[in-house]
Structure formats: C-alpha cells, structure tokens
Amino acid sequence: MNALKLTGVFTSRVHEVKLSLRDNKKTLELSSVDQAIGENRYLCAVKAKGEPVSVSFNWRYLLDGLKALKGESVMLGLNGDVKPAMLRSAGDQSYFYVLMPIKSV
C-alpha cells in the first residue's frame, strides 16, 4: 500500500498507475508519470504465474481494494490489460474485489 501511495503522488489527472510484471516474474514495477511533477518507479517483490503483463489502474480504486483486504499477502488476478482484475487475500476466499483497468492509448 505504501508503494502505491508513493507512486500515486506522481500521477496525472486520471490517477493512472501502471503495474508491470517483469520477465523474471519476481518483480512487479509500479510506475507513474506526470509532465508537471515528474515520474516515479517502485519495485515490489512478488511470486507470479503466467505471462509478463502491463496494466494500468486508477491508484485510488486499487488502494480502496487493498484496504478492504485482511492479511499480509494479497493475490491479484489479471486476464490481460483490458479485462477486469480480481484482488483478494491469499488465505481468505470469502471476499474479493473486482477492478477495471484503465485502457492505455
């Protein structure tokens, strides 16, 4: 959550933060750019399956989902860069949060 808040400071008016899974599948990069403020990149250690992907979200909506979850470990399920994502606690199947990405042009 702290990485998301820090990266969110550097977003433009649509509050877009890009999440990119690196090729090694051990690092998730959170990045944002604003012409007037600057840019920020933050790397988080992750365990991932599947193909590397880049997807953009409104960081405030993503943060709302993270705040609602309990526990230290979070699962983010992605089906590509334009399909809905699912966010849930790794140990709790009773609650999940659905989030639509921002379509990048």
DRENDOGU-840428 format. One record per residue: residue number from 1; residue in one letter; chain; x, y, z of N, C-alpha, C in turn. Coordinates in steps of 0.1 Angstrom, whole numbers. Example, Ala and Ser with C-alpha at 12.3 -4.5 7.8 and 13.67 -1.06 7.14 Angstrom:
@resi 1	resn a	chain A	n.xx 132	n.yy -57	n.zz 78	ca.xx 123	ca.yy -45	ca.zz 78	c.xx 132	c.yy -33	c.zz 78
@resi 2	resn s	chain A	n.xx 128	n.yy -22	n.zz 71	ca.xx 137	ca.yy -11	ca.zz 71	c.xx 129	c.yy 0	c.zz 79
END
This chain:
@resi 1	resn m	chain A	n.xx 8	n.yy -12	n.zz 0	ca.xx 0	ca.yy 0	ca.zz 0	c.xx 9	c.yy 13	c.zz 0
@resi 2	resn n	chain A	n.xx 20	n.yy 12	n.zz 7	ca.xx 29	ca.yy 24	ca.zz 7	c.xx 35	c.yy 27	c.zz -6
@resi 3	resn a	chain A	n.xx 38	n.yy 16	n.zz -14	ca.xx 44	ca.yy 18	ca.zz -27	c.xx 33	c.yy 24	c.zz -36
@resi 4	resn l	chain A	n.xx 21	n.yy 20	n.zz -35	ca.xx 10	ca.yy 25	ca.zz -43	c.xx 7	c.yy 40	c.zz -40
@resi 5	resn k	chain A	n.xx 8	n.yy 43	n.zz -27	ca.xx 6	ca.yy 57	ca.zz -23	c.xx 17	c.yy 66	c.zz -28
@resi 6	resn l	chain A	n.xx 29	n.yy 62	n.zz -27	ca.xx 41	ca.yy 69	ca.zz -32	c.xx 40	c.yy 71	c.zz -47
@resi 7	resn t	chain A	n.xx 37	n.yy 61	n.zz -54	ca.xx 36	ca.yy 62	ca.zz -69	c.xx 24	c.yy 70	c.zz -73
@resi 8	resn g	chain A	n.xx 13	n.yy 70	n.zz -65	ca.xx 2	ca.yy 78	ca.zz -68	c.xx 4	c.yy 93	c.zz -68
@resi 9	resn v	chain A	n.xx 14	n.yy 97	n.zz -60	ca.xx 17	ca.yy 112	ca.zz -59	c.xx 21	c.yy 117	c.zz -73
@resi 10	resn f	chain A	n.xx 27	n.yy 109	n.zz -81	ca.xx 32	ca.yy 114	ca.zz -94	c.xx 22	c.yy 111	c.zz -106
@resi 11	resn t	chain A	n.xx 10	n.yy 109	n.zz -103	ca.xx 0	ca.yy 106	ca.zz -114	c.xx -6	c.yy 119	c.zz -120
@resi 12	resn s	chain A	n.xx -11	n.yy 117	n.zz -132	ca.xx -18	ca.yy 128	ca.zz -138	c.xx -32	c.yy 129	c.zz -133
@resi 13	resn r	chain A	n.xx -41	n.yy 137	n.zz -140	ca.xx -54	ca.yy 139	ca.zz -136	c.xx -63	c.yy 127	c.zz -135
@resi 14	resn v	chain A	n.xx -60	n.yy 116	n.zz -143	ca.xx -68	ca.yy 104	ca.zz -143	c.xx -63	c.yy 94	c.zz -132
@resi 15	resn h	chain A	n.xx -52	n.yy 98	n.zz -125	ca.xx -47	ca.yy 90	ca.zz -114	c.xx -43	c.yy 76	c.zz -118
@resi 16	resn e	chain A	n.xx -36	n.yy 75	n.zz -129	ca.xx -32	ca.yy 62	ca.zz -135	c.xx -18	c.yy 58	c.zz -130
@resi 17	resn v	chain A	n.xx -18	n.yy 45	n.zz -125	ca.xx -6	ca.yy 39	ca.zz -121	c.xx -5	c.yy 26	c.zz -129
@resi 18	resn k	chain A	n.xx 7	n.yy 24	n.zz -135	ca.xx 9	ca.yy 12	ca.zz -143	c.xx 16	c.yy 2	c.zz -135
@resi 19	resn l	chain A	n.xx 11	n.yy -11	n.zz -136	ca.xx 17	ca.yy -22	ca.zz -130	c.xx 23	c.yy -31	c.zz -140
@resi 20	resn s	chain A	n.xx 36	n.yy -34	n.zz -140	ca.xx 42	ca.yy -42	ca.zz -150	c.xx 49	c.yy -54	c.zz -143
@resi 21	resn l	chain A	n.xx 46	n.yy -66	n.zz -147	ca.xx 53	ca.yy -78	ca.zz -142	c.xx 65	c.yy -80	c.zz -151
@resi 22	resn r	chain A	n.xx 76	n.yy -80	n.zz -145	ca.xx 89	ca.yy -82	ca.zz -152	c.xx 90	c.yy -96	c.zz -157
@resi 23	resn d	chain A	n.xx 100	n.yy -98	n.zz -167	ca.xx 102	ca.yy -111	ca.zz -173	c.xx 106	c.yy -122	c.zz -163
@resi 24	resn n	chain A	n.xx 113	n.yy -118	n.zz -152	ca.xx 118	ca.yy -128	ca.zz -143	c.xx 106	c.yy -133	c.zz -133
@resi 25	resn k	chain A	n.xx 95	n.yy -126	n.zz -134	ca.xx 83	ca.yy -130	ca.zz -126	c.xx 85	c.yy -129	c.zz -111
@resi 26	resn k	chain A	n.xx 95	n.yy -122	n.zz -107	ca.xx 98	ca.yy -120	ca.zz -93	c.xx 97	c.yy -105	c.zz -89
@resi 27	resn t	chain A	n.xx 94	n.yy -96	n.zz -98	ca.xx 94	ca.yy -82	ca.zz -96	c.xx 82	c.yy -76	c.zz -103
@resi 28	resn l	chain A	n.xx 74	n.yy -68	n.zz -95	ca.xx 63	ca.yy -60	ca.zz -100	c.xx 67	c.yy -46	c.zz -100
@resi 29	resn e	chain A	n.xx 67	n.yy -39	n.zz -111	ca.xx 71	ca.yy -25	ca.zz -111	c.xx 58	c.yy -16	c.zz -111
@resi 30	resn l	chain A	n.xx 57	n.yy -7	n.zz -102	ca.xx 47	ca.yy 3	ca.zz -102	c.xx 53	c.yy 16	c.zz -107
@resi 31	resn s	chain A	n.xx 46	n.yy 22	n.zz -117	ca.xx 52	ca.yy 35	ca.zz -122	c.xx 41	c.yy 44	c.zz -126
@resi 32	resn s	chain A	n.xx 44	n.yy 57	n.zz -125	ca.xx 35	ca.yy 68	ca.zz -129	c.xx 43	c.yy 80	c.zz -134
@resi 33	resn v	chain A	n.xx 37	n.yy 88	n.zz -143	ca.xx 43	ca.yy 99	ca.zz -149	c.xx 34	c.yy 111	c.zz -150
@resi 34	resn d	chain A	n.xx 38	n.yy 122	n.zz -147	ca.xx 31	ca.yy 135	ca.zz -149	c.xx 41	c.yy 145	c.zz -154
@resi 35	resn q	chain A	n.xx 37	n.yy 152	n.zz -165	ca.xx 46	ca.yy 161	ca.zz -171	c.xx 51	c.yy 172	c.zz -162
@resi 36	resn a	chain A	n.xx 42	n.yy 177	n.zz -154	ca.xx 45	ca.yy 188	ca.zz -145	c.xx 52	c.yy 184	c.zz -132
@resi 37	resn i	chain A	n.xx 50	n.yy 172	n.zz -127	ca.xx 56	ca.yy 168	ca.zz -114	c.xx 68	c.yy 159	c.zz -116
@resi 38	resn g	chain A	n.xx 68	n.yy 150	n.zz -125	ca.xx 79	ca.yy 141	ca.zz -128	c.xx 74	c.yy 127	c.zz -129
@resi 39	resn e	chain A	n.xx 83	n.yy 117	n.zz -126	ca.xx 79	ca.yy 103	ca.zz -127	c.xx 84	c.yy 95	c.zz -115
@resi 40	resn n	chain A	n.xx 79	n.yy 84	n.zz -113	ca.xx 83	ca.yy 75	ca.zz -102	c.xx 82	c.yy 61	c.zz -106
@resi 41	resn r	chain A	n.xx 91	n.yy 53	n.zz -102	ca.xx 91	ca.yy 38	ca.zz -104	c.xx 94	c.yy 31	c.zz -91
@resi 42	resn y	chain A	n.xx 87	n.yy 21	n.zz -87	ca.xx 89	ca.yy 14	ca.zz -75	c.xx 88	c.yy -1	c.zz -78
@resi 43	resn l	chain A	n.xx 97	n.yy -9	n.zz -73	ca.xx 98	ca.yy -23	ca.zz -75	c.xx 94	c.yy -30	c.zz -62
@resi 44	resn c	chain A	n.xx 85	n.yy -40	n.zz -64	ca.xx 80	ca.yy -49	ca.zz -53	c.xx 83	c.yy -63	c.zz -56
@resi 45	resn a	chain A	n.xx 87	n.yy -71	n.zz -46	ca.xx 90	ca.yy -85	ca.zz -48	c.xx 76	c.yy -92	c.zz -48
@resi 46	resn v	chain A	n.xx 75	n.yy -101	n.zz -58	ca.xx 62	ca.yy -109	ca.zz -59	c.xx 65	c.yy -123	c.zz -63
@resi 47	resn k	chain A	n.xx 55	n.yy -132	n.zz -61	ca.xx 55	ca.yy -145	ca.zz -67	c.xx 44	c.yy -145	c.zz -78
@resi 48	resn a	chain A	n.xx 48	n.yy -149	n.zz -90	ca.xx 38	ca.yy -147	ca.zz -101	c.xx 38	c.yy -160	c.zz -110
@resi 49	resn k	chain A	n.xx 27	n.yy -162	n.zz -116	ca.xx 25	ca.yy -172	ca.zz -126	c.xx 20	c.yy -166	c.zz -139
@resi 50	resn g	chain A	n.xx 22	n.yy -172	n.zz -150	ca.xx 17	ca.yy -167	ca.zz -162	c.xx 27	c.yy -158	c.zz -170
@resi 51	resn e	chain A	n.xx 22	n.yy -152	n.zz -180	ca.xx 30	ca.yy -143	ca.zz -189	c.xx 32	c.yy -129	c.zz -183
@resi 52	resn p	chain A	n.xx 43	n.yy -123	n.zz -186	ca.xx 45	ca.yy -109	ca.zz -181	c.xx 34	c.yy -100	c.zz -187
@resi 53	resn v	chain A	n.xx 29	n.yy -91	n.zz -180	ca.xx 18	ca.yy -82	ca.zz -184	c.xx 20	c.yy -68	c.zz -178
@resi 54	resn s	chain A	n.xx 15	n.yy -58	n.zz -185	ca.xx 14	ca.yy -44	ca.zz -181	c.xx 0	c.yy -40	c.zz -181
@resi 55	resn v	chain A	n.xx -4	n.yy -34	n.zz -170	ca.xx -18	ca.yy -30	ca.zz -169	c.xx -19	c.yy -17	c.zz -160
@resi 56	resn s	chain A	n.xx -28	n.yy -8	n.zz -164	ca.xx -29	ca.yy 5	ca.zz -157	c.xx -42	c.yy 5	c.zz -149
@resi 57	resn f	chain A	n.xx -41	n.yy 11	n.zz -137	ca.xx -53	ca.yy 12	ca.zz -128	c.xx -53	c.yy 26	c.zz -122
@resi 58	resn n	chain A	n.xx -65	n.yy 30	n.zz -119	ca.xx -67	ca.yy 42	ca.zz -110	c.xx -62	c.yy 38	c.zz -97
@resi 59	resn w	chain A	n.xx -51	n.yy 45	n.zz -92	ca.xx -45	ca.yy 40	ca.zz -80	c.xx -54	c.yy 42	c.zz -67
@resi 60	resn r	chain A	n.xx -63	n.yy 51	n.zz -68	ca.xx -72	ca.yy 53	ca.zz -56	c.xx -82	c.yy 41	c.zz -55
@resi 61	resn y	chain A	n.xx -87	n.yy 36	n.zz -66	ca.xx -96	ca.yy 24	ca.zz -66	c.xx -88	c.yy 12	c.zz -62
@resi 62	resn l	chain A	n.xx -76	n.yy 10	n.zz -67	ca.xx -68	ca.yy -1	ca.zz -63	c.xx -64	c.yy -1	c.zz -48
@resi 63	resn l	chain A	n.xx -62	n.yy 11	n.zz -43	ca.xx -59	ca.yy 13	ca.zz -28	c.xx -71	c.yy 9	c.zz -20
@resi 64	resn d	chain A	n.xx -83	n.yy 13	n.zz -25	ca.xx -95	ca.yy 10	ca.zz -18	c.xx -97	c.yy -5	c.zz -16
@resi 65	resn g	chain A	n.xx -94	n.yy -12	n.zz -27	ca.xx -95	ca.yy -27	ca.zz -26	c.xx -85	c.yy -33	c.zz -17
@resi 66	resn l	chain A	n.xx -72	n.yy -28	n.zz -17	ca.xx -62	ca.yy -33	ca.zz -7	c.xx -66	c.yy -30	c.zz 7
@resi 67	resn k	chain A	n.xx -72	n.yy -18	n.zz 10	ca.xx -76	ca.yy -15	ca.zz 24	c.xx -86	c.yy -25	c.zz 29
@resi 68	resn a	chain A	n.xx -95	n.yy -30	n.zz 20	ca.xx -106	ca.yy -38	ca.zz 24	c.xx -102	c.yy -52	c.zz 27
@resi 69	resn l	chain A	n.xx -90	n.yy -56	n.zz 23	ca.xx -85	ca.yy -70	ca.zz 25	c.xx -78	c.yy -71	c.zz 38
@resi 70	resn k	chain A	n.xx -79	n.yy -83	n.zz 44	ca.xx -72	ca.yy -86	ca.zz 56	c.xx -60	c.yy -95	c.zz 53
@resi 71	resn g	chain A	n.xx -49	n.yy -94	n.zz 61	ca.xx -38	ca.yy -102	ca.zz 59	c.xx -26	c.yy -95	c.zz 52
@resi 72	resn e	chain A	n.xx -15	n.yy -101	n.zz 53	ca.xx -3	ca.yy -95	ca.zz 47	c.xx -1	c.yy -99	c.zz 32
@resi 73	resn s	chain A	n.xx -6	n.yy -110	n.zz 28	ca.xx -4	ca.yy -115	ca.zz 14	c.xx -17	c.yy -113	c.zz 6
@resi 74	resn v	chain A	n.xx -15	n.yy -107	n.zz -6	ca.xx -26	ca.yy -104	ca.zz -15	c.xx -24	c.yy -111	c.zz -28
@resi 75	resn m	chain A	n.xx -35	n.yy -115	n.zz -34	ca.xx -35	ca.yy -121	ca.zz -47	c.xx -42	c.yy -112	c.zz -57
@resi 76	resn l	chain A	n.xx -35	n.yy -109	n.zz -68	ca.xx -40	ca.yy -100	ca.zz -79	c.xx -41	c.yy -109	c.zz -91
@resi 77	resn g	chain A	n.xx -53	n.yy -112	n.zz -95	ca.xx -56	ca.yy -120	ca.zz -107	c.xx -58	c.yy -111	c.zz -119
@resi 78	resn l	chain A	n.xx -50	n.yy -113	n.zz -130	ca.xx -52	ca.yy -105	ca.zz -142	c.xx -55	c.yy -113	c.zz -154
@resi 79	resn n	chain A	n.xx -63	n.yy -109	n.zz -163	ca.xx -67	ca.yy -116	ca.zz -175	c.xx -63	c.yy -107	c.zz -187
@resi 80	resn g	chain A	n.xx -53	n.yy -99	n.zz -186	ca.xx -48	ca.yy -91	ca.zz -197	c.xx -50	c.yy -76	c.zz -193
@resi 81	resn d	chain A	n.xx -47	n.yy -67	n.zz -202	ca.xx -46	ca.yy -53	ca.zz -199	c.xx -59	c.yy -46	c.zz -200
@resi 82	resn v	chain A	n.xx -70	n.yy -52	n.zz -205	ca.xx -83	ca.yy -45	ca.zz -207	c.xx -95	c.yy -53	c.zz -200
@resi 83	resn k	chain A	n.xx -92	n.yy -64	n.zz -194	ca.xx -102	ca.yy -72	ca.zz -188	c.xx -102	c.yy -69	c.zz -173
@resi 84	resn p	chain A	n.xx -113	n.yy -72	n.zz -166	ca.xx -113	ca.yy -70	ca.zz -151	c.xx -103	c.yy -78	c.zz -144
@resi 85	resn a	chain A	n.xx -98	n.yy -72	n.zz -133	ca.xx -89	ca.yy -78	ca.zz -124	c.xx -96	c.yy -82	c.zz -111
@resi 86	resn m	chain A	n.xx -90	n.yy -92	n.zz -104	ca.xx -96	ca.yy -96	ca.zz -91	c.xx -85	c.yy -95	c.zz -81
@resi 87	resn l	chain A	n.xx -89	n.yy -89	n.zz -70	ca.xx -80	ca.yy -87	ca.zz -58	c.xx -86	c.yy -94	c.zz -46
@resi 88	resn r	chain A	n.xx -78	n.yy -103	n.zz -39	ca.xx -83	ca.yy -109	ca.zz -27	c.xx -71	c.yy -113	c.zz -18
@resi 89	resn s	chain A	n.xx -75	n.yy -116	n.zz -6	ca.xx -64	ca.yy -120	ca.zz 4	c.xx -60	c.yy -135	c.zz 0
@resi 90	resn a	chain A	n.xx -48	n.yy -138	n.zz 2	ca.xx -43	ca.yy -151	ca.zz -2	c.xx -49	c.yy -162	c.zz 6
@resi 91	resn g	chain A	n.xx -52	n.yy -160	n.zz 18	ca.xx -58	ca.yy -170	ca.zz 27	c.xx -73	c.yy -170	c.zz 29
@resi 92	resn d	chain A	n.xx -80	n.yy -160	n.zz 23	ca.xx -94	ca.yy -158	ca.zz 25	c.xx -101	c.yy -158	c.zz 12
@resi 93	resn q	chain A	n.xx -110	n.yy -168	n.zz 10	ca.xx -117	ca.yy -169	ca.zz -3	c.xx -131	c.yy -163	c.zz -2
@resi 94	resn s	chain A	n.xx -135	n.yy -158	n.zz 10	ca.xx -148	ca.yy -153	ca.zz 12	c.xx -151	c.yy -139	c.zz 6
@resi 95	resn y	chain A	n.xx -140	n.yy -131	n.zz 3	ca.xx -142	ca.yy -117	ca.zz -2	c.xx -132	c.yy -115	c.zz -13
@resi 96	resn f	chain A	n.xx -137	n.yy -109	n.zz -24	ca.xx -128	ca.yy -105	ca.zz -34	c.xx -133	c.yy -91	c.zz -40
@resi 97	resn y	chain A	n.xx -124	n.yy -84	n.zz -46	ca.xx -126	ca.yy -70	ca.zz -51	c.xx -124	c.yy -71	c.zz -66
@resi 98	resn v	chain A	n.xx -133	n.yy -66	n.zz -74	ca.xx -132	ca.yy -66	ca.zz -89	c.xx -128	c.yy -52	c.zz -93
@resi 99	resn l	chain A	n.xx -118	n.yy -50	n.zz -102	ca.xx -113	ca.yy -37	ca.zz -106	c.xx -111	c.yy -37	c.zz -121
@resi 100	resn m	chain A	n.xx -116	n.yy -26	n.zz -127	ca.xx -114	ca.yy -25	ca.zz -141	c.xx -101	c.yy -16	c.zz -144
@resi 101	resn p	chain A	n.xx -93	n.yy -21	n.zz -153	ca.xx -81	ca.yy -13	ca.zz -157	c.xx -85	c.yy -1	c.zz -165
@resi 102	resn i	chain A	n.xx -75	n.yy 8	n.zz -166	ca.xx -77	ca.yy 20	ca.zz -175	c.xx -71	c.yy 16	c.zz -188
@resi 103	resn k	chain A	n.xx -78	n.yy 18	n.zz -199	ca.xx -73	ca.yy 14	ca.zz -212	c.xx -63	c.yy 25	c.zz -217
@resi 104	resn s	chain A	n.xx -51	n.yy 20	n.zz -219	ca.xx -40	ca.yy 29	ca.zz -223	c.xx -40	c.yy 31	c.zz -238
@resi 105	resn v	chain A	n.xx -38	n.yy 43	n.zz -243	ca.xx -38	ca.yy 46	ca.zz -257	c.xx -25	c.yy 47	c.zz -263
END
